[in-house]
Amino acid sequence: MSTSIAAEKGEALRAREALGLAVRGGFERAGYAPVAAPVLQPADIFLDMSGEDIRRRMYVFADPGGNELCLRPELTIPVCRLYLESEGGPQRLCSLGAAYRYQKRGSAKLTEFTQAGVECLGTEDAEGADAEVVALAARALAEAGLKDYAIETGDLALFDALVDALDLPPGWRARLKRHFWRPDYFRALLEQLAAGGVKDETGDRAALISAIAGLDEESARNVIEDVLKLAGIAPVGGRTVGEVAERLLEQAELAASSVPREAAKLISDFLAVSGTPADSIARIAKLTKSAGVSLDAAIARFERRLDLIGKAGLDLSRAHFSAGFGRNMAYYTGFVFEFRVAALGEDAMICGGGRYDRLLAALGAKAPVPAVGCAVGIERLLMALNREAGK
């Protein structure tokens, strides 16, 4: 390596490390205690809790003792595991460290990258905590010197409230909520919903669905998993045999369900709402009221959050809200957001986060723990800063 190349790499390393420490330092000044989570994590937790995109790109291996481990693909779950080792209660934690995700050969994306994040755990005032975290993220970017970015927001709790208020079969209700964060599959669900339910199956698949239709959930799942294993069907596209079984079980549950077309249309109209957060929530209120559906409580929480975000110093008048925006992680349950720099292309998202109230219980907490957090991609932030500086 030539002296000039070594000097450039050294300068880039120092800039990245300094930026990461500066961002975490801002979190610490806001009252977030620094923690360090292990790089090696149990793989099953991430396979269960992460989205398919991350599952497909995890580095998973077995240690000499036969334990299945992974290199952490993000920091939220590792920090939440640390929280569960404590005495609980409200805690504000921040972290800084590397995360790892496989990238296809030739991709410009990094396989090892740095995140600086915050997790606000156990705070009962959900809207207040949401406002605190998104304002803290904006402050971190501003203190780093970033000027040009866009904010994308969404609210999964609004969608859940809509689904709960509609006359839908329980199977459809649970299925729509469970898959909201998976855009491609969710669009297919909506098409089925608009068509009046699940399409008729034929051949062996239809026979299997018919065979399990009258069984209880545990028995049906056992039958499906046995059939798949006997057929030698391996996990596909990041899905486990259990997930394939779940998909077939859902088909069996919904095969005989009828769905009101009015409900399907209202869901589609709801998901088409986008614009500024204030304008969008007004449109949602008008849309649902005209359909005779009440989302008053969820809308009130949304409006209170907007008010608190404004009081925290973040102007959302230029932010964009999309009713169909849910990020690509399975554990989000409410308000979600991303800060983006469009000029970075596929690396446009430099900070993202949201509310994940069910994650701690899924990780082993005895009771649900309200939680919201975010993470800043340090390398992406540095690229955005360099671009603004003309470097």
C-alpha positions in Angstrom: 0.0 0.0 0.0 1.5 3.4 -1.0 2.0 6.1 1.5 -0.7 8.3 -0.1 -3.3 5.5 -0.1 -2.5 4.7 3.6 -2.8 8.4 4.5 -6.2 8.6 2.8 -7.5 5.5 4.5 -6.2 6.7 7.9 -7.9 10.1 7.4 -11.2 8.4 6.5 -10.9 6.1 9.6 -10.3 9.0 11.9 -13.2 11.0 10.4 -15.5 8.0 10.8 -14.5 7.3 14.4 -14.7 11.0 15.3 -18.2 11.3 13.8 -19.4 8.2 15.6 -18.1 9.4 18.9 -19.6 12.9 18.3 -23.0 11.5 17.6 -23.0 9.2 20.6 -21.7 12.1 22.7 -24.8 14.1 21.7 -27.0 11.2 22.9 -25.1 11.1 26.2 -25.6 14.8 26.7 -29.3 14.2 26.3 -29.3 11.7 29.2 -28.7 8.4 27.4 -26.3 6.1 29.1 -23.7 4.4 26.9 -23.7 0.6 26.7 -21.8 -1.9 24.6 -23.5 -5.1 23.4 -21.6 -8.2 22.3 -21.0 -8.6 18.5 -21.9 -12.3 18.7 -25.6 -12.9 19.3 -27.9 -15.9 19.3 -29.0 -16.3 15.7 -32.6 -17.5 16.5 -33.6 -14.2 18.0 -32.8 -12.3 14.9 -34.2 -15.0 12.6 -37.5 -14.7 14.5 -37.6 -10.9 15.0 -36.0 -9.4 11.9 -37.4 -8.8 8.4 -36.8 -11.2 5.6 -34.3 -8.8 4.0 -32.1 -8.9 7.0 -32.5 -12.6 7.6 -31.2 -13.3 4.1 -28.1 -11.3 4.8 -27.1 -12.4 8.3 -23.8 -14.1 9.0 -24.9 -17.2 10.8 -22.6 -20.0 12.0 -22.3 -22.7 14.7 -19.7 -22.4 17.5 -17.6 -25.5 18.6 -20.3 -26.2 21.1 -23.0 -26.4 18.5 -24.7 -23.1 19.4 -26.0 -21.2 16.4 -24.7 -17.6 16.5 -24.7 -14.6 14.3 -22.8 -11.4 13.8 -25.2 -8.7 15.0 -27.0 -7.2 11.9 -28.2 -4.2 14.0 -28.0 -2.8 17.5 -31.5 -2.6 18.8 -32.1 -6.2 19.7 -28.6 -6.5 21.4 -29.2 -3.4 23.5 -32.7 -4.7 24.4 -31.1 -8.0 25.6 -28.8 -6.0 27.8 -31.8 -4.1 29.2 -33.4 -7.5 30.2 -30.4 -8.3 32.3 -31.0 -5.1 34.4 -33.6 -4.3 37.0 -35.9 -2.9 34.3 -37.9 0.3 34.7 -37.5 3.4 32.5 -34.0 3.6 30.9 -32.4 5.6 28.2 -29.5 3.8 26.5 -27.2 4.7 23.7 -24.7 2.6 21.7 -22.1 2.8 19.1 -20.6 -0.1 17.2 -20.3 -2.2 14.1 -23.1 -4.3 12.5 -22.8 -6.8 9.7 -24.9 -7.7 6.7 -24.0 -9.7 3.6 -24.1 -7.8 0.3 -24.1 -9.2 -3.2 -20.8 -9.2 -5.0 -20.3 -5.9 -6.7 -22.6 -4.0 -4.4 -21.4 -0.7 -3.1 -23.1 -1.3 0.2 -21.0 -2.1 3.2 -20.9 -5.6 4.8 -19.5 -4.0 8.0 -20.9 -0.6 9.0 -21.2 1.6 12.1 -24.4 2.5 13.9 -24.9 5.0 16.7 -28.3 4.5 18.3 -30.6 5.3 21.2 -33.3 3.2 22.9 -35.9 4.8 25.2 -37.2 1.9 27.2 -40.0 1.6 29.8 -41.4 5.2 29.4 -45.2 5.1 29.6 -45.7 8.4 27.7 -45.5 6.9 24.3 -46.1 10.1 22.3 -43.6 12.0 24.5 -40.9 9.4 24.0 -41.6 9.2 20.2 -41.2 13.0 20.0 -38.0 12.9 22.1 -36.3 10.3 20.0 -37.1 11.7 16.5 -36.1 15.2 17.7 -32.9 13.8 19.2 -32.1 12.1 15.8 -32.7 15.5 14.0 -30.5 17.2 16.5 -27.7 14.7 16.0 -27.7 15.3 12.2 -27.8 19.0 12.7 -24.9 19.0 15.2 -22.9 16.9 12.7 -23.5 19.7 10.2 -26.0 18.0 7.8 -28.4 20.5 6.2 -30.1 18.9 3.3 -32.3 15.8 4.1 -35.9 14.7 3.9 -38.0 13.0 6.6 -40.4 10.1 5.9 -42.9 9.1 8.6 -45.6 6.5 9.1 -47.7 5.0 11.9 -48.4 1.3 12.1 -50.7 1.9 15.1 -53.1 3.9 12.8 -53.3 0.9 10.4 -53.8 -1.5 13.3 -56.6 0.7 14.7 -58.3 0.7 11.2 -58.1 -3.1 10.8 -59.5 -3.5 14.4 -62.4 -1.2 13.5 -63.4 -3.1 10.4 -65.8 -6.0 10.0 -63.1 -8.5 9.0 -62.6 -12.2 9.8 -60.1 -12.6 12.7 -57.7 -14.5 10.4 -57.6 -11.6 7.9 -57.3 -9.1 10.7 -54.2 -10.8 12.2 -52.7 -11.5 8.8 -52.9 -7.9 7.6 -51.3 -6.6 10.8 -48.6 -9.3 10.8 -47.4 -8.6 7.2 -47.9 -4.9 7.0 -44.1 -4.3 7.0 -43.5 -6.6 4.0 -44.5 -4.4 1.0 -44.5 -7.1 -1.8 -46.4 -9.8 0.2 -48.7 -7.2 1.7 -49.7 -5.9 -1.8 -50.6 -9.5 -2.7 -52.7 -9.7 0.4 -54.6 -6.5 -0.5 -55.2 -7.9 -4.0 -56.7 -11.0 -2.5 -58.7 -8.9 -0.1 -60.1 -6.8 -2.9 -61.0 -10.0 -4.9 -63.0 -11.2 -2.0 -60.7 -13.5 -0.2 -58.2 -16.3 -0.9 -58.0 -17.6 -4.5 -59.0 -21.2 -5.0 -56.1 -23.5 -4.9 -55.6 -26.6 -7.1 -53.6 -29.8 -7.0 -51.5 -31.0 -4.0 -51.6 -27.6 -2.3 -55.4 -27.6 -2.3 -55.4 -31.1 -0.9 -53.1 -30.1 1.9 -55.1 -27.0 2.7 -58.3 -29.1 2.7 -56.7 -31.7 5.0 -55.7 -29.2 7.7 -58.8 -27.0 7.5 -60.6 -28.7 10.3 -57.6 -29.2 12.7 -56.6 -27.1 15.6 -53.6 -24.8 15.0 -51.0 -27.0 16.7 -52.1 -30.2 15.0 -52.3 -28.4 11.6 -48.8 -27.0 12.0 -47.4 -30.4 12.9 -49.0 -32.0 9.8 -47.7 -29.2 7.5 -44.2 -29.4 8.9 -44.1 -33.2 8.6 -45.3 -33.0 5.0 -42.7 -30.4 4.1 -39.9 -32.3 5.7 -40.9 -35.6 4.1 -41.0 -33.8 0.7 -37.5 -32.4 1.3 -38.6 -28.8 1.0 -35.8 -26.5 2.3 -36.2 -22.9 3.5 -36.6 -20.6 0.5 -35.9 -16.8 0.4 -34.9 -16.6 4.0 -38.0 -18.4 5.2 -37.9 -21.4 7.6 -40.0 -24.5 7.3 -42.1 -23.2 10.1 -42.8 -20.0 8.2 -43.8 -21.9 5.1 -46.1 -23.9 7.4 -47.6 -20.7 8.8 -48.3 -19.5 5.3 -50.2 -22.6 4.4 -52.0 -22.6 7.7 -53.2 -19.1 7.0 -54.4 -20.2 3.6 -56.5 -22.9 5.3 -57.9 -20.5 7.9 -58.9 -18.0 5.3 -60.1 -20.2 2.4 -63.7 -20.1 3.5 -63.6 -16.4 4.8 -65.7 -13.8 3.1 -64.4 -10.2 3.2 -66.7 -7.2 2.7 -65.6 -5.3 -0.4 -66.3 -2.0 1.3 -63.6 -2.9 3.9 -61.1 -3.8 1.2 -61.7 -0.4 -0.5 -61.4 1.5 2.7 -58.0 -0.1 3.5 -56.8 0.7 0.0 -58.0 4.3 0.2 -56.4 4.6 3.7 -53.0 3.3 2.4 -53.1 5.8 -0.5 -53.0 8.7 1.9 -49.8 10.7 1.8 -48.5 14.2 2.2 -47.5 16.3 5.2 -48.3 14.7 8.6 -50.9 17.3 9.5 -52.7 17.2 6.1 -52.6 13.4 6.0 -54.1 12.9 9.4 -56.9 15.3 8.5 -57.6 13.3 5.4 -57.6 10.0 7.4 -60.0 11.5 9.8 -62.3 12.6 7.0 -62.0 9.3 5.1 -62.8 7.1 8.1 -65.6 9.3 9.4 -67.3 9.2 6.0 -67.1 5.4 6.1 -68.6 5.3 9.6 -65.4 4.0 11.2 -64.0 5.7 14.4 -60.2 6.0 14.8 -60.6 8.9 17.3 -58.2 7.5 19.9 -55.5 6.7 17.4 -55.9 10.0 15.6 -55.7 11.9 19.0 -52.4 10.1 19.8 -51.0 11.0 16.4 -52.0 14.7 16.8 -50.5 14.8 20.3 -47.2 13.4 19.0 -47.1 16.0 16.2 -47.6 18.7 18.8 -44.9 17.3 21.1 -42.5 17.0 18.2 -43.0 20.6 17.3 -42.4 21.6 21.0 -39.2 19.6 21.0 -37.9 21.8 18.2 -38.4 19.7 15.0 -40.4 21.3 12.2 -42.4 18.5 10.4 -44.1 20.9 8.0 -41.8 19.7 5.2 -41.8 16.1 6.3 -43.6 13.4 4.3 -46.2 11.0 5.8 -47.3 7.8 4.1 -50.0 5.6 5.6 -48.4 2.6 3.9 -44.9 3.2 5.2 -43.8 0.7 7.8 -40.0 0.1 7.4 -38.5 -3.3 6.7 -38.3 -4.7 10.2 -40.9 -7.1 11.8 -40.8 -5.7 15.3 -42.2 -2.1 14.7 -45.6 -1.4 16.2 -46.3 2.3 15.9 -44.6 5.6 14.8 -41.8 5.0 12.4 -39.5 7.5 10.6 -36.4 7.8 8.4 -34.1 10.7 7.6 -33.0 10.4 3.9 -30.5 12.1 1.6 -31.7 11.3 -1.9 -28.4 12.1 -3.5 -26.9 9.0 -1.9 -29.1 6.7 -4.0 -29.5 3.3 -2.5 -27.8 4.5 0.7 -30.3 7.4 1.1 -31.5 6.3 4.5 -29.0 7.7 7.0 -31.1 7.4 10.2 -34.2 5.4 10.9 -36.2 4.2 13.9 -39.6 3.9 15.5 -41.7 2.3 18.2 -41.4 -1.4 19.0 -43.6 -2.1 22.1 -43.8 -5.9 21.6 -40.1 -6.6 21.1 -39.0 -6.8 24.8 -41.8 -9.3 25.7 -40.8 -11.4 22.7 -37.2 -11.4 24.0 -38.3 -12.6 27.4 -39.7 -9.7 29.4 -42.4 -10.8 31.9 -44.6 -7.9 30.7 -44.7 -5.7 27.6 -42.2 -2.8 27.8 -43.0 0.4 25.8 -40.0 1.1 23.6 -38.8 3.5 20.9 -35.4 4.0 19.3 -33.4 4.9 16.3 -30.0 4.4 14.7 -27.7 6.7 12.7 -25.6 5.1 9.9 -22.2 6.7 10.5 -20.7 5.9 7.2 -23.7 7.2 5.3 -23.9 10.4 7.4 -20.2 10.9 6.6 -20.9 10.5 2.9 -23.7 13.0 3.1 -21.5 15.5 4.9 -18.7 15.1 2.4 -21.1 15.5 -0.5 -22.4 18.8 1.0 -18.9 20.0 1.5 -18.0 19.1 -2.1 -15.5 16.4 -1.2 
